[in-house]
Amino acid sequence: MKTELVTTLKRQPTKILADLRSTKEPVPITEHGKPSAYLLNVDDYEMMQDRLKILEGISRGETAILEERIHSHAKAKDKMSKWLK
């Protein structure tokens, strides 16, 4: 993974974007020698967001199980049928 300075991003954005498209690897951007941001391919960013949503849903489900906020299939079906009327 190639790291770029923020000044390089300002001076050569087209080159950095071309490299990003060809390698498809995130590009860490540094300011004053410290990591500041990551430049990502749009598809990779969207995929990461989708995965995060899935993981958050799994986490909420596991929490519901631990807190015993679960219903049998029959009870869930009965509750849903009231919403769909």
C-alpha positions in Angstrom: 0.0 0.0 0.0 1.5 3.3 -1.1 1.2 6.3 1.3 0.8 9.8 -0.2 1.4 13.2 1.4 -1.6 15.6 1.4 0.6 18.0 -0.6 1.0 15.3 -3.3 -2.7 14.8 -3.4 -3.1 18.6 -3.9 -0.5 18.7 -6.7 -1.1 15.4 -8.5 -4.7 14.3 -7.9 -5.2 12.8 -11.3 -2.0 10.6 -11.0 -3.1 9.4 -7.5 -6.6 8.6 -8.8 -5.2 6.7 -11.8 -2.9 4.7 -9.4 -6.0 4.0 -7.2 -8.0 2.8 -10.2 -5.2 0.5 -11.4 -4.2 -1.0 -8.0 -7.6 -0.9 -6.3 -5.7 -0.5 -3.0 -6.6 2.2 -0.5 -4.2 5.1 -0.4 -3.3 6.4 3.1 -3.0 10.2 3.1 -0.7 11.8 5.7 -0.4 15.3 7.1 2.7 16.3 9.0 3.8 12.7 9.0 0.6 11.3 10.6 -2.2 9.4 8.9 -5.1 11.7 8.1 -7.4 9.9 5.7 -7.8 7.0 3.3 -8.6 7.4 -0.4 -10.7 4.5 -1.5 -12.2 3.1 -4.7 -16.0 3.9 -4.7 -17.0 0.2 -5.2 -14.8 -0.8 -2.2 -16.2 1.9 0.0 -19.8 0.9 -0.9 -19.0 -2.8 -0.3 -17.6 -1.9 3.2 -20.7 0.1 4.0 -22.9 -2.8 3.0 -20.8 -5.2 5.1 -21.0 -2.9 8.1 -24.8 -2.8 7.9 -24.9 -6.6 7.8 -22.6 -6.8 10.8 -24.7 -4.2 12.7 -27.8 -6.3 12.0 -26.2 -9.4 13.3 -25.0 -7.6 16.4 -28.6 -6.3 17.1 -29.9 -9.8 16.6 -27.4 -11.3 19.0 -28.2 -8.6 21.6 -31.9 -9.4 21.2 -31.2 -13.1 21.9 -29.0 -12.3 24.9 -31.8 -10.0 26.3 -34.4 -12.6 25.5 -36.3 -10.2 23.2 -37.2 -13.0 20.9 -40.5 -14.6 19.8 -41.5 -18.0 18.5 -42.3 -18.2 14.8 -46.0 -18.4 15.5 -46.0 -15.4 17.8 -43.9 -13.4 15.3 -46.3 -14.4 12.5 -49.2 -13.3 14.6 -47.6 -9.9 15.4 -46.7 -9.3 11.7 -50.3 -10.2 10.5 -51.6 -7.4 12.7 -49.3 -4.9 10.9 -50.3 -6.1 7.5 -54.1 -5.7 8.0 
